[in-house]
Amino acid sequence: MPSRKQLANAIRALSMDAVQKAKSGHPGAPMGMADIAEVLWRDFLQHNPQDPQWPNRDRFILSNGHGSMLLYSLLHLTGYDLSIEDLKQFRQLHSKTPGHPEYGYAPGVETTTGPLGQGITNAVGMALAEKALAAQFNQPGYDIVDHYTYTFLGDGCLMEGISHEACSLAGTLGLGKLIAFWDDNGISIDGQVEGWFTDNTPKRFEAYGWQVISNVDGHDAAAVEAAIKQAKAQSDKPTLICCRTVIGYGSPNKGGSQDCHGAPLGDAEIAATREFLQWPYAPFEIPADIYADWDAKDKGAKAQQNWQQLFARYSAAFPAQAAEFSRRIAGQLPANWTEQSNAYIAKLQANPANIASRKASQNALNAFGPLLPEFMGGSADLASSNLTIWDGSKAVTAKDASGNYIYYGVREFGMSAMMNGIALHGGFIPYGATFLMFMEYARNAVRMAALMKQRVIFVYTHDSIGLGEDGPTHQPVEQLAALRATPNLINWRPCDQVESAIAWQAAIERADGPTTLIFSRQNLVQQARNAEQLANVKRGGYILRDCVGTPELIIIATGSEVELAMQAATQLTEQGKAVRVVSMPSTDTFDLQDAAYREAVLPAAVTKRIAVEACIVDSWYKYVGLNGKIIGMTSFGESAPAEQLFAYFGITTEKVLEAAQQLLA
């Protein structure tokens, strides 16, 4: 019967062999954490390799994602659909085993990790989702939601500021089923971390309100086992297990140094490592008895079967709750969603109101929130400004997690990555808000949501120089262009309460990626629309005002600038000009429409075009061409009342008219 050390050595061998074959990668972390992983995955982790999406599985997150061969080895050895050939294709084009774990490539990979600190933050979001879902659905004797979130992290994750944001909040919220393992090996890419990382990490986490288990020998299976048992015994605090390890354990000449962190060991050192570990097998060869001891398929199937029997009893006792749980886990919207949301939008169009789109957003939340118990909202300490609290909002707290609203505090990056974790966990549609300017703090998490195709809704208010007196530090000008440049991210900047509600509707219905909703501080004039125009809002761009025959000029606008475009069009029409106004609340959505629709809205033959938006001009050239005119920002803003700023920067009806006259001349 193989020893624990031999079972862990299987991870070490696969990791160093795959990195060597790829001629790139990070063997040090997998070799150093192999003993910890062996104990966790064989003795504690509740999972079923034959059904990686089983709702009540434990989640495992490799936050130090550069050590991806650790995770791939574990998935292969325990019986997931990840073959030895897949491991041989490590870091190769179209393989299931890319350089960092990528969500959706290999079964069992719960999230994309690599940007350090985001994995632990995703894990916090998952643990919070577990706690909230349990509070909403569990009944006495029926704990249908009852699983742990385990995460491995390294010094790099702890140095990244996002780990402070997330771990601080995890302690406040009492996430007792979150267990993190710190790979305390003292090495990063540049060498010994004592020159740049001397934090007292245990004291830091104790200050957050975590249980801290210090000085665990990460190569002693009994010590690791005892630490995990102690962690699971603590139900009202997350736990950090501080594991002292040797990076590249088993490598006699490179182990314990940065030499094995991010480069292959080399053939000679691999041979020496095999001898040191007493591992006499060829590259990628795993003995049958070691495979047998690692195989988790039967154990996992039995665990899932026991849960399914519990859920069947739950369904009999609480049929409505069981049906709702199944719907939410499947990511399906309620049966009455389309009818009810469309009715609300039609009512808005029939009852005009000139309000800020941030207020229109809150009104939409009040209309849609009662239809969507899966909503999990939040704000980075700006709820009174971005208006993300609706009448049915209830705070999630350490003592009562049954709510639907998270007070994230001033943690924009942490909030955004936690929302990714909540979405990945399942059962919720997360939304979270801040000012558009402070998206900058969270940009990488927004990118990760797009990369992972998660239904996450990022609410950004105070959308332009219309913010006014707070000045250029708070006035976003280039942010929207950057968001529009992000693949698989849909962005909406609506012009009134109707477009705002439709933007919310579209974001909620989008299941294959994230959406940003960008709202104004100032009041916006509601536009008149017929039934066809109302239906076309959802296409991202549509004809809001048209002329008889072929237009001489097309004016394209978004948000608060649609009113300027309409005013200019009215005056130009009075002068006998044929002018079309296109409202384009979502350029990304418009670009996804069929060619015939796009041509109908923006005919190629009409080359005289103006775009109007109080943001940077760069993203509009593809719609107006090099010979068109763009009324927008080419600099940062200033501190002054909003109406003065629009005049100062030339974003006015008069400037639109001036540009039109130049084009039509």
BALUM-344021 format. One line per 5 residues: number of its first residue (from 0); their letters; for each residue x, y, z of C-alpha. Coordinates in Angstrom, 2 decimals, always signed. Example, Ala and Ser with C-alpha at 12.3 -4.5 7.8 and 13.67 -1.06 7.14 Angstrom:
2
0> as> +12.30 -4.50 +7.80 | +13.67 -1.06 +7.14
//
This chain:
665
0> mpsrk> +0.00 +0.00 +0.00 | +1.51 +3.36 -1.00 | +2.55 +5.72 +1.78 | +1.22 +9.26 +2.04 | +4.58 +10.54 +0.87
5> qlana> +4.44 +8.36 -2.23 | +0.94 +9.62 -2.99 | +2.15 +13.22 -2.68 | +5.18 +12.41 -4.80 | +2.83 +11.53 -7.65
10> irals> +1.85 +15.22 -7.69 | +5.49 +16.27 -7.62 | +6.45 +13.96 -10.46 | +3.55 +14.96 -12.72 | +4.18 +18.64 -12.04
15> mdavq> +7.89 +18.65 -12.77 | +7.44 +16.41 -15.83 | +4.70 +18.60 -17.36 | +6.65 +21.80 -16.76 | +9.76 +20.22 -18.26
20> kaksg> +7.87 +19.01 -21.33 | +6.31 +22.45 -21.85 | +9.69 +24.10 -21.29 | +7.94 +26.64 -19.04 | +5.90 +26.79 -15.87
25> hpgap> +6.15 +26.81 -12.09 | +7.13 +23.50 -10.49 | +8.04 +24.93 -7.06 | +4.58 +25.53 -5.58 | +3.08 +22.16 -6.64
30> mgmad> +6.07 +20.30 -5.22 | +6.02 +22.32 -2.02 | +2.27 +22.01 -1.38 | +1.85 +18.39 -2.51 | +1.72 +16.99 +1.04
35> iaevl> -0.97 +19.49 +2.10 | -3.00 +18.75 -1.02 | -2.78 +14.99 -0.46 | -4.32 +15.27 +3.00 | -7.00 +17.75 +1.99
40> wrdfl> -8.12 +16.02 -1.20 | -8.00 +12.44 +0.04 | -9.34 +12.88 +3.57 | -11.55 +15.98 +3.62 | -12.62 +17.37 +0.24
45> qhnpq> -16.24 +16.54 -0.60 | -16.45 +16.26 -4.37 | -17.51 +13.92 -7.15 | -15.16 +13.70 -10.15 | -18.03 +12.27 -12.22
50> dpqwp> -20.22 +15.33 -11.59 | -18.04 +18.42 -11.16 | -21.15 +20.65 -10.93 | -22.79 +18.85 -7.99 | -24.24 +21.82 -6.05
55> nrdrf> -23.14 +20.73 -2.58 | -19.52 +20.00 -3.46 | -16.72 +21.67 -1.56 | -14.99 +24.37 -3.58 | -11.21 +24.29 -4.00
60> ilsng> -9.47 +27.44 -5.23 | -5.79 +27.58 -6.15 | -5.22 +31.30 -5.57 | -1.51 +30.97 -6.36 | -2.58 +29.91 -9.84
65> hgsml> +0.93 +29.84 -11.28 | +1.18 +26.46 -9.51 | -1.51 +25.15 -11.84 | +0.08 +21.72 -12.26 | -0.82 +21.06 -8.62
70> lysll> -4.51 +21.39 -9.49 | -4.26 +19.54 -12.79 | -2.44 +16.67 -11.09 | -5.10 +16.46 -8.40 | -7.93 +16.46 -10.92
75> hltgy> -6.24 +13.76 -12.99 | -5.35 +11.53 -10.06 | -8.78 +11.71 -8.40 | -10.62 +10.72 -11.55 | -11.84 +13.83 -13.35
80> dlsie> -12.04 +13.84 -17.14 | -8.47 +15.06 -17.46 | -6.22 +12.46 -19.00 | -2.48 +11.94 -18.86 | -2.40 +13.18 -22.45
85> dlkqf> -4.05 +16.39 -21.27 | -1.26 +16.81 -18.73 | +1.32 +16.24 -21.46 | -0.28 +19.15 -23.36 | +0.33 +21.56 -20.46
90> rqlhs> +0.54 +25.16 -21.72 | -0.14 +24.15 -25.32 | -2.69 +25.66 -27.69 | -6.28 +24.44 -27.19 | -5.34 +22.17 -24.28
95> ktpgh> -7.41 +21.68 -21.14 | -4.31 +22.57 -19.13 | -3.32 +26.19 -19.81 | -0.53 +27.90 -17.90 | -2.92 +29.16 -15.22
100> peygy> -6.21 +27.47 -14.31 | -8.93 +28.75 -16.63 | -12.59 +28.34 -15.78 | -14.38 +26.24 -18.38 | -11.31 +24.46 -19.77
105> apgve> -10.92 +21.49 -17.43 | -13.66 +19.99 -15.25 | -13.11 +20.76 -11.59 | -11.51 +24.18 -12.13 | -13.81 +26.43 -10.10
110> tttgp> -12.41 +29.79 -11.18 | -9.69 +31.38 -13.28 | -6.69 +32.22 -11.14 | -3.38 +33.81 -11.94 | -3.72 +37.51 -11.07
115> lgqgi> -2.60 +37.11 -7.49 | -5.08 +37.81 -4.71 | -8.16 +37.33 -6.84 | -8.41 +33.60 -6.13 | -8.64 +34.10 -2.37
120> tnavg> -11.16 +36.88 -3.02 | -13.25 +34.62 -5.27 | -13.11 +32.09 -2.44 | -14.45 +34.68 +0.01 | -17.32 +35.33 -2.41
125> malae> -18.02 +31.60 -2.72 | -17.99 +31.11 +1.04 | -20.35 +34.05 +1.44 | -22.66 +32.59 -1.21 | -22.67 +29.26 +0.62
130> kalaa> -23.54 +30.93 +3.92 | -26.30 +33.07 +2.39 | -27.80 +30.23 +0.36 | -27.80 +27.98 +3.43 | -29.55 +30.69 +5.46
135> qfnqp> -32.19 +31.13 +2.76 | -32.93 +27.45 +2.06 | -31.85 +25.14 +4.88 | -34.53 +23.87 +7.25 | -34.12 +22.03 +10.58
140> gydiv> -32.85 +18.58 +9.71 | -32.40 +19.50 +6.06 | -28.99 +21.11 +5.50 | -29.11 +20.92 +1.72 | -26.45 +23.65 +1.50
145> dhyty> -23.52 +22.52 +3.62 | -20.05 +22.68 +2.10 | -16.65 +24.26 +2.60 | -14.51 +26.56 +0.51 | -10.81 +25.69 +0.64
150> tflgd> -8.13 +27.85 -0.90 | -4.35 +27.66 -1.28 | -2.49 +30.96 -1.41 | +1.09 +32.15 -1.40 | +3.08 +35.18 -0.32
155> gclme> +2.18 +36.99 -3.54 | -1.55 +36.75 -2.80 | -0.93 +38.19 +0.67 | +1.16 +41.06 -0.68 | -1.56 +42.11 -3.12
160> gishe> -3.84 +44.68 -1.52 | -7.01 +42.91 -2.62 | -6.31 +40.16 -0.08 | -6.66 +42.75 +2.69 | -9.99 +43.96 +1.30
165> acsla> -11.47 +40.49 +1.02 | -10.04 +38.83 +4.12 | -11.02 +41.76 +6.31 | -14.62 +41.43 +5.16 | -14.53 +37.63 +5.49
170> gtlgl> -13.71 +38.02 +9.18 | -16.45 +40.61 +9.69 | -19.02 +38.34 +8.05 | -17.92 +35.29 +10.07 | -17.38 +32.95 +7.13
175> gklia> -16.67 +29.87 +9.21 | -16.63 +27.49 +6.24 | -13.75 +29.30 +4.55 | -10.39 +27.60 +5.17 | -7.23 +29.07 +3.64
180> fwddn> -3.80 +27.43 +3.50 | -0.86 +29.84 +3.37 | +2.15 +28.36 +1.59 | +4.74 +29.95 +3.87 | +7.90 +29.10 +1.93
185> gisid> +9.63 +32.50 +2.11 | +10.29 +32.65 -1.64 | +8.92 +34.70 -4.50 | +10.26 +35.28 -8.00 | +12.91 +37.73 -6.85
190> gqveg> +14.20 +35.49 -4.06 | +13.92 +35.51 -0.27 | +10.85 +37.58 +0.62 | +12.35 +38.78 +3.90 | +13.72 +41.74 +1.98
195> wftdn> +10.23 +43.00 +1.05 | +7.61 +41.04 +2.99 | +8.04 +41.01 +6.76 | +4.39 +41.33 +7.80 | +3.28 +39.38 +10.83
200> tpkrf> +0.70 +37.49 +8.80 | -0.81 +35.50 +11.71 | -1.39 +38.70 +13.70 | -2.80 +40.38 +10.63 | -5.42 +37.67 +10.18
205> eaygw> -6.19 +37.53 +13.87 | -6.92 +41.25 +13.63 | -9.38 +40.50 +10.82 | -11.25 +38.14 +13.12 | -9.92 +34.89 +11.68
210> qvisn> -8.90 +31.77 +13.54 | -5.18 +31.36 +12.85 | -3.36 +28.04 +13.13 | +0.34 +28.86 +13.03 | +3.55 +26.92 +12.47
215> vdghd> +2.07 +23.87 +10.78 | +4.68 +21.67 +9.13 | +3.37 +21.49 +5.58 | +5.26 +18.27 +4.95 | +3.84 +16.45 +8.00
220> aaave> +0.54 +14.83 +7.03 | -0.52 +14.34 +10.64 | +0.05 +18.01 +11.45 | -1.92 +19.10 +8.38 | -4.75 +16.73 +9.24
225> aaikq> -4.96 +18.05 +12.80 | -5.00 +21.64 +11.55 | -7.88 +20.97 +9.15 | -9.89 +19.30 +11.91 | -9.28 +22.31 +14.15
230> akaqs> -10.33 +24.64 +11.35 | -13.58 +22.77 +10.74 | -14.40 +22.80 +14.44 | -14.53 +26.63 +14.35 | -17.93 +27.52 +12.88
235> dkptl> -18.09 +31.30 +13.20 | -14.67 +32.39 +11.94 | -12.73 +31.72 +8.76 | -9.42 +29.95 +9.32 | -5.92 +30.59 +8.05
240> iccrt> -3.62 +27.57 +8.32 | -0.02 +28.75 +8.15 | +1.94 +25.93 +6.51 | +5.74 +26.06 +6.58 | +6.95 +24.44 +3.38
245> vigyg> +10.01 +24.09 +1.19 | +9.37 +25.36 -2.30 | +10.28 +22.67 -4.83 | +10.39 +20.01 -2.10 | +12.35 +17.00 -3.33
250> spnkg> +14.64 +18.90 -5.66 | +18.06 +18.44 -3.98 | +19.80 +21.40 -5.65 | +17.02 +23.88 -6.43 | +14.51 +23.21 -3.69
255> gsqdc> +14.11 +26.04 -1.21 | +15.20 +28.73 -3.68 | +13.72 +30.90 -6.40 | +15.46 +28.69 -8.97 | +12.48 +26.30 -8.92
260> hgapl> +9.78 +28.97 -8.69 | +9.09 +29.80 -12.30 | +11.28 +27.66 -14.53 | +11.68 +23.98 -15.41 | +14.06 +22.04 -13.17
265> gdaei> +16.01 +20.65 -16.13 | +16.65 +17.03 -17.02 | +19.60 +16.57 -14.67 | +17.78 +18.03 -11.66 | +14.65 +16.00 -12.42
270> aatre> +16.77 +12.85 -12.42 | +18.27 +13.87 -9.09 | +14.81 +14.62 -7.73 | +13.51 +11.20 -8.76 | +16.39 +9.62 -6.89
275> flqwp> +15.83 +11.80 -3.81 | +12.10 +11.02 -3.74 | +12.70 +7.33 -4.51 | +10.41 +7.67 -7.50 | +11.83 +5.26 -10.10
280> yapfe> +9.09 +5.71 -12.71 | +9.33 +7.20 -16.19 | +7.93 +10.67 -16.95 | +4.12 +10.75 -16.65 | +4.06 +7.17 -15.35
285> ipadi> +1.88 +6.57 -12.27 | +1.72 +3.05 -10.76 | -1.70 +1.38 -10.60 | -1.74 +1.13 -6.80 | -1.15 +4.89 -6.49
290> yadwd> -3.95 +5.61 -8.96 | -6.22 +3.32 -6.94 | -5.54 +5.13 -3.67 | -6.12 +8.51 -5.28 | -9.33 +7.57 -7.12
295> akdkg> -12.25 +9.51 -5.59 | -15.03 +8.50 -7.98 | -16.77 +5.92 -5.80 | -16.43 +8.00 -2.65 | -17.68 +11.09 -4.45
300> akaqq> -20.62 +9.29 -6.04 | -21.69 +7.98 -2.64 | -21.46 +11.45 -1.07 | -23.55 +12.93 -3.86 | -26.07 +10.08 -3.64
305> nwqql> -26.49 +10.74 +0.10 | -27.11 +14.42 -0.66 | -29.61 +13.59 -3.39 | -31.52 +11.41 -0.96 | -31.55 +14.30 +1.51
310> farys> -32.74 +16.67 -1.22 | -35.51 +14.25 -2.20 | -36.80 +14.31 +1.39 | -36.45 +18.09 +1.42 | -38.44 +18.29 -1.82
315> aafpa> -41.25 +16.26 -0.31 | -41.34 +18.39 +2.83 | -40.75 +21.78 +1.18 | -41.71 +21.46 -2.50 | -41.85 +25.19 -3.28
320> qaaef> -38.44 +25.87 -1.72 | -36.92 +22.85 -3.49 | -38.22 +24.01 -6.87 | -36.90 +27.51 -6.23 | -33.50 +26.16 -5.17
325> srria> -33.25 +24.05 -8.33 | -34.25 +27.01 -10.52 | -31.68 +29.29 -8.99 | -28.85 +26.76 -9.12 | -29.66 +26.18 -12.80
330> gqlpa> -29.38 +29.93 -13.42 | -32.89 +30.14 -14.86 | -34.99 +33.28 -14.50 | -38.52 +33.09 -13.01 | -41.31 +32.07 -15.37
335> nwteq> -43.04 +35.45 -15.07 | -39.86 +37.49 -15.61 | -40.30 +38.51 -19.25 | -43.96 +39.45 -18.94 | -43.53 +41.40 -15.70
340> snayi> -40.36 +43.25 -16.72 | -41.80 +44.22 -20.10 | -44.95 +45.49 -18.43 | -42.89 +47.71 -16.14 | -40.92 +49.16 -19.05
345> aklqa> -44.10 +49.88 -21.01 | -45.54 +51.66 -17.96 | -42.43 +53.83 -17.70 | -42.69 +54.88 -21.33 | -46.35 +55.82 -20.81
350> npani> -45.58 +57.87 -17.71 | -42.63 +60.18 -18.46 | -40.35 +61.38 -15.69 | -37.25 +63.53 -15.88 | -34.98 +61.91 -13.29
355> asrka> -31.34 +60.97 -12.94 | -30.60 +57.56 -14.39 | -29.14 +56.51 -11.01 | -32.64 +57.13 -9.57 | -34.20 +55.33 -12.51
360> sqnal> -31.89 +52.44 -11.67 | -33.16 +52.33 -8.10 | -36.74 +52.41 -9.37 | -35.93 +49.47 -11.64 | -34.50 +47.58 -8.67
365> nafgp> -37.73 +48.17 -6.78 | -39.67 +46.79 -9.76 | -37.41 +43.85 -10.55 | -36.17 +42.95 -7.06 | -39.41 +41.30 -5.90
370> llpef> -39.29 +39.11 -9.02 | -35.70 +37.98 -8.38 | -34.97 +36.41 -5.00 | -31.55 +35.50 -6.43 | -30.49 +39.16 -6.46
375> mggsa> -27.44 +39.76 -4.23 | -26.71 +43.47 -4.25 | -24.12 +45.69 -2.70 | -22.11 +48.86 -2.84 | -18.58 +49.95 -2.02
380> dlass> -19.72 +52.39 +0.70 | -21.70 +54.62 -1.67 | -25.23 +53.24 -1.42 | -26.74 +56.64 -0.68 | -25.12 +58.03 -3.84
385> nltiw> -25.45 +55.18 -6.30 | -28.88 +54.18 -4.97 | -28.40 +50.42 -4.97 | -30.58 +49.77 -1.93 | -34.19 +48.99 -2.83
390> dgska> -37.24 +48.48 -0.62 | -36.65 +44.75 -0.23 | -32.95 +44.99 +0.58 | -31.81 +43.20 +3.72 | -28.21 +43.25 +4.92
395> vtakd> -26.16 +40.06 +5.06 | -24.44 +39.90 +8.46 | -22.35 +37.44 +10.40 | -25.33 +36.47 +12.56 | -27.99 +36.57 +9.84
400> asgny> -26.86 +35.72 +6.33 | -30.36 +35.30 +4.90 | -30.32 +38.79 +3.38 | -29.71 +39.99 -0.15 | -27.47 +43.03 +0.28
405> iyygv> -23.78 +43.28 +1.15 | -22.22 +46.38 +2.66 | -18.78 +45.99 +1.09 | -17.20 +49.08 +2.62 | -14.58 +50.99 +0.63
410> refgm> -13.40 +47.88 -1.21 | -14.09 +48.31 -4.93 | -11.61 +45.66 -6.07 | -12.58 +43.22 -3.35 | -16.27 +43.75 -4.05
415> sammn> -15.88 +43.06 -7.75 | -13.83 +39.88 -7.32 | -16.15 +38.67 -4.55 | -19.08 +39.12 -6.93 | -17.24 +36.89 -9.40
420> gialh> -16.99 +34.26 -6.68 | -20.68 +34.61 -5.81 | -21.64 +34.15 -9.46 | -19.33 +31.15 -9.87 | -20.80 +29.52 -6.77
425> ggfip> -24.29 +29.68 -8.21 | -27.71 +30.52 -6.85 | -27.32 +34.31 -7.08 | -27.16 +37.16 -9.58 | -24.71 +39.59 -7.95
430> ygatf> -24.65 +43.31 -8.57 | -22.39 +45.86 -6.92 | -21.84 +49.56 -7.31 | -19.36 +52.39 -7.08 | -18.65 +55.62 -8.97
435> lmfme> -17.52 +55.02 -12.55 | -14.15 +56.60 -11.73 | -13.45 +53.98 -9.07 | -13.92 +51.18 -11.53 | -10.20 +51.85 -11.98
440> yarna> -9.49 +50.18 -8.65 | -11.41 +47.10 -9.79 | -10.60 +46.90 -13.49 | -8.82 +43.53 -13.31 | -11.77 +41.87 -11.57
445> vrmaa> -14.12 +43.26 -14.23 | -11.82 +41.78 -16.84 | -11.87 +38.42 -15.06 | -15.68 +38.40 -15.06 | -15.59 +38.90 -18.81
450> lmkqr> -12.90 +36.26 -19.25 | -14.92 +33.73 -17.24 | -18.26 +34.68 -18.88 | -20.01 +35.24 -15.56 | -23.36 +36.94 -15.04
455> vifvy> -22.14 +39.80 -12.87 | -23.65 +43.29 -12.97 | -21.34 +46.22 -12.28 | -23.27 +49.41 -11.48 | -21.33 +52.63 -12.05
460> thdsi> -22.84 +56.02 -11.29 | -21.65 +59.64 -11.61 | -20.81 +58.89 -15.19 | -19.06 +61.98 -16.60 | -18.06 +65.58 -16.02
465> glged> -21.70 +65.90 -15.00 | -20.43 +64.88 -11.57 | -19.44 +68.53 -11.23 | -17.74 +70.08 -8.25 | -15.74 +67.06 -7.04
470> gpthq> -13.42 +67.75 -9.94 | -11.21 +65.74 -12.28 | -10.17 +63.16 -9.68 | -13.79 +62.01 -9.59 | -14.90 +62.81 -13.15
475> pveql> -14.52 +59.81 -15.47 | -13.58 +60.64 -19.04 | -11.57 +57.68 -20.36 | -13.12 +54.84 -18.30 | -16.02 +54.06 -20.60
480> aalra> -13.72 +53.75 -23.61 | -11.60 +51.24 -21.68 | -14.66 +49.23 -20.70 | -15.89 +49.18 -24.30 | -12.49 +47.85 -25.37
485> tpnli> -12.81 +44.82 -23.05 | -13.85 +41.63 -24.88 | -17.11 +39.98 -23.80 | -18.13 +42.95 -21.63 | -21.44 +44.65 -22.42
490> nwrpc> -21.72 +48.31 -21.36 | -24.87 +50.43 -21.13 | -25.08 +54.23 -20.72 | -28.82 +55.00 -20.90 | -30.39 +58.37 -21.68
495> dqves> -33.54 +58.20 -19.52 | -35.56 +56.03 -17.13 | -36.82 +53.77 -19.94 | -33.39 +52.96 -21.31 | -32.19 +52.48 -17.72
500> aiawq> -34.81 +49.83 -17.01 | -34.12 +48.09 -20.32 | -30.40 +48.09 -19.51 | -31.17 +46.35 -16.21 | -33.42 +43.88 -18.00
505> aaier> -30.71 +43.07 -20.55 | -28.05 +42.65 -17.85 | -30.26 +40.29 -15.87 | -31.07 +38.20 -18.93 | -27.46 +37.93 -20.09
510> adgpt> -26.14 +34.56 -18.94 | -22.83 +34.44 -20.82 | -20.95 +37.40 -19.42 | -20.93 +40.55 -17.29 | -22.59 +43.89 -17.87
515> tlifs> -21.82 +47.41 -16.72 | -24.66 +49.85 -16.12 | -23.47 +53.44 -16.23 | -25.79 +56.02 -14.70 | -25.89 +59.79 -14.31
520> rqnlv> -25.92 +61.98 -11.26 | -28.00 +64.69 -12.97 | -31.60 +64.52 -14.15 | -32.27 +63.39 -17.72 | -35.18 +64.25 -19.99
525> qqarn> -37.33 +61.28 -20.97 | -37.59 +60.74 -24.73 | -40.74 +59.89 -26.66 | -40.80 +56.49 -28.39 | -43.24 +54.45 -30.40
530> aeqla> -43.60 +50.69 -29.96 | -40.94 +49.86 -32.56 | -38.42 +52.22 -30.99 | -39.14 +50.83 -27.54 | -38.50 +47.30 -28.79
535> nvkrg> -35.27 +48.36 -30.49 | -33.69 +49.89 -27.37 | -32.59 +46.40 -26.41 | -30.57 +46.21 -29.63 | -28.13 +48.74 -28.20
540> gyilr> -28.64 +51.44 -30.82 | -31.81 +52.59 -32.57 | -33.37 +55.47 -34.47 | -34.83 +57.81 -31.87 | -35.76 +60.58 -34.31
545> dcvgt> -35.92 +60.27 -38.07 | -36.54 +62.37 -41.13 | -38.39 +61.89 -44.37 | -36.27 +60.07 -46.91 | -32.52 +59.58 -46.66
550> pelii> -30.90 +61.63 -43.91 | -28.29 +64.20 -44.76 | -26.78 +63.93 -41.28 | -26.83 +61.39 -38.45 | -26.23 +62.44 -34.85
555> iatgs> -25.31 +59.61 -32.46 | -25.43 +60.13 -28.70 | -25.63 +58.35 -25.35 | -26.69 +59.20 -21.84 | -27.24 +62.83 -20.94
560> evela> -26.04 +63.94 -24.37 | -29.05 +62.44 -26.17 | -31.02 +65.52 -25.12 | -28.42 +67.76 -26.78 | -28.65 +65.71 -29.97
565> mqaat> -32.44 +65.96 -30.00 | -32.37 +69.71 -29.46 | -29.88 +70.17 -32.27 | -31.93 +67.95 -34.58 | -35.04 +70.01 -33.91
570> qlteq> -33.29 +73.22 -34.90 | -31.69 +71.66 -37.97 | -35.04 +70.28 -39.08 | -36.55 +73.74 -38.77 | -33.77 +74.89 -41.11
575> gkavr> -34.89 +72.29 -43.66 | -32.17 +69.71 -42.98 | -32.87 +65.97 -43.02 | -31.46 +64.75 -39.71 | -31.58 +61.40 -37.93
580> vvsmp> -30.80 +60.95 -34.23 | -29.53 +57.56 -33.07 | -29.53 +56.80 -29.37 | -26.83 +54.24 -28.71 | -26.93 +53.25 -25.04
585> stdtf> -24.82 +50.14 -25.69 | -22.28 +50.20 -28.51 | -21.28 +46.62 -27.61 | -24.84 +45.36 -28.03 | -25.32 +47.31 -31.25
590> dlqda> -22.16 +45.80 -32.70 | -23.60 +42.31 -32.10 | -26.68 +42.99 -34.24 | -26.99 +41.61 -37.75 | -25.52 +43.61 -40.57
595> ayrea> -28.91 +44.48 -42.04 | -30.09 +46.10 -38.82 | -26.87 +48.04 -38.35 | -27.07 +49.28 -41.93 | -30.68 +50.33 -41.42
600> vlpaa> -29.70 +52.44 -38.41 | -26.39 +53.76 -39.76 | -26.52 +53.56 -43.57 | -23.05 +53.43 -45.07 | -24.09 +55.96 -47.70
605> vtkri> -24.68 +58.62 -45.03 | -21.14 +59.69 -44.24 | -21.92 +62.97 -42.50 | -22.11 +61.96 -38.87 | -21.64 +63.48 -35.41
610> aveac> -21.17 +61.61 -32.14 | -21.88 +63.34 -28.83 | -20.72 +61.96 -25.47 | -19.21 +63.65 -22.43 | -16.40 +61.10 -22.32
615> ivdsw> -13.19 +60.59 -24.25 | -13.73 +60.75 -28.00 | -11.58 +57.80 -29.06 | -14.19 +55.02 -29.15 | -16.48 +56.91 -31.55
620> ykyvg> -14.34 +57.06 -34.69 | -15.57 +53.65 -35.85 | -19.10 +55.08 -36.09 | -18.42 +58.52 -37.56 | -15.26 +57.85 -39.57
625> lngki> -12.27 +60.10 -39.84 | -14.32 +62.77 -41.59 | -17.06 +62.89 -38.97 | -17.26 +65.10 -35.92 | -17.06 +64.04 -32.28
630> igmts> -18.26 +66.30 -29.50 | -16.62 +64.99 -26.34 | -13.66 +65.10 -24.00 | -10.02 +65.27 -25.01 | -8.69 +66.19 -21.56
635> fgesa> -9.45 +65.67 -17.90 | -12.25 +67.66 -16.30 | -12.32 +70.57 -13.88 | -14.02 +71.40 -10.58 | -17.18 +73.44 -11.17
640> paeql> -20.96 +73.04 -11.35 | -21.94 +70.58 -14.07 | -23.69 +73.10 -16.32 | -20.57 +75.27 -16.35 | -18.39 +72.31 -17.23
645> fayfg> -20.52 +71.26 -20.20 | -20.30 +74.82 -21.52 | -16.58 +75.10 -20.82 | -15.75 +71.84 -22.61 | -18.07 +72.56 -25.51
650> ittek> -20.53 +69.73 -24.99 | -23.59 +71.77 -25.86 | -26.39 +72.03 -28.38 | -24.61 +75.00 -29.91 | -21.46 +72.97 -30.53
655> vleaa> -23.47 +70.17 -32.12 | -25.12 +72.72 -34.40 | -21.76 +74.23 -35.27 | -20.37 +70.81 -36.19 | -23.48 +70.06 -38.24
660> qqlla> -23.17 +73.29 -40.18 | -19.54 +72.51 -40.98 | -20.42 +69.04 -42.27 | -23.46 +70.16 -44.22 | -21.63 +73.08 -45.79
//
